[in-house]
Amino acid sequence: MSTHDIYKFHLYVAGDAPNSAQAIENLAAFCRAHLPDRYEIEIVDVFREPKRALTDGIFMTPTLIVLTPPPVRRIVGTLSHAQTMLLALGLKDLTA
């Protein structure tokens, strides 16, 4: 995996629920800190797009799907632990 890969995220949320708002904030802050100018985030509200959520296999919110770089990964929760995010994205070596 290159340090110049573009990270594409779909974050599935449930309206303006507190956990959803927290996940949006946490993902944005994480990307600004660790992936500056190397990320795209699409927020998908399962209340507005329920069929899409079902098609994509989303049964809990918030759920983050990391589309690129491969492999596709899913992270469920508010994304509040940066170290867990770094490990899940294979970025542990960038923090050293």
N, C-alpha and C positions, 0 to 999 in steps of 0.2 A: 504494500500500500504506500503510495507516494504522499509526502507531506503537503502536496499541492492539490490533492483530490478535492472535488466539490462534494460537499455533504448535502444530500437532499433528504429532507424530513417531512413526514406527514404527522401532525399531532392531532389526534382525535380527542375532542373535548365535549363536555355536556353543558352547552350554554354558558352561563356566567357563574356556574358553581364554583365555590372557593377553591377546590382542588384543581379545577381546570384553569382558573386564573393564575394560580400559583405555578402550574406546569408551564404555561405560556411565558410567564416572567422568568422562570428558572431556565428554560430552554434558550430564550433570547440572551440572557446574561451569560450562559455557558458558551454560546456561539460567539458572542462578542469577545469573550476572554480567550477562548481556545481555538476558534476557527475564523478569525477576522477575514472578511471578504471571501470566504470559502464555503458559504452555506446558503441554502434556500429552504425556507420553512413555509409549508402550507398548513393552515389551521382548518380542520374539518369539524364542524359542529354536528354531532350525531342527531341532534333534534331537528336540524334543518336538512340533513342528508342521511336519513335512517337507512335507506336502501344501500347507499354506498358503504356505510359502516358494516352492514350485514354482509355485503359482497366481499369486503376486505377482512371479514372475520373479527370485527371489533365487538367484544362483549363486555369490556370494562373501560372506563375512562378515568383519568387521562391515559391514553396509550400513544406512545411514540413509535412510528415505523421509520427505520433508517433505510432508505431505498438505495442510496449510493454513498460511498463505494460498497461493492458487494463484500460479504453476503448480506442479504436483507436481514435486519434484526428488529426485534420488538422490545420495548422497555415500557413497563406499566408503572404508573405512579406519578408523583409530582416533580420528579427529576431534580430533587433537592440535594442529592449527593454527587458533587462534581467528580469525585474519585471513581465512583461507580460508573458514571457516564464515560469518563476517560477510558476505563478498562473495557467497557462494552463497545466502544468505538475503535478500540485498538490504538489509542493515543497515549498509553502510559509512558512510552519512551520519550514523548515530547515534553513531559513535565520534569525530566531529570536535568 
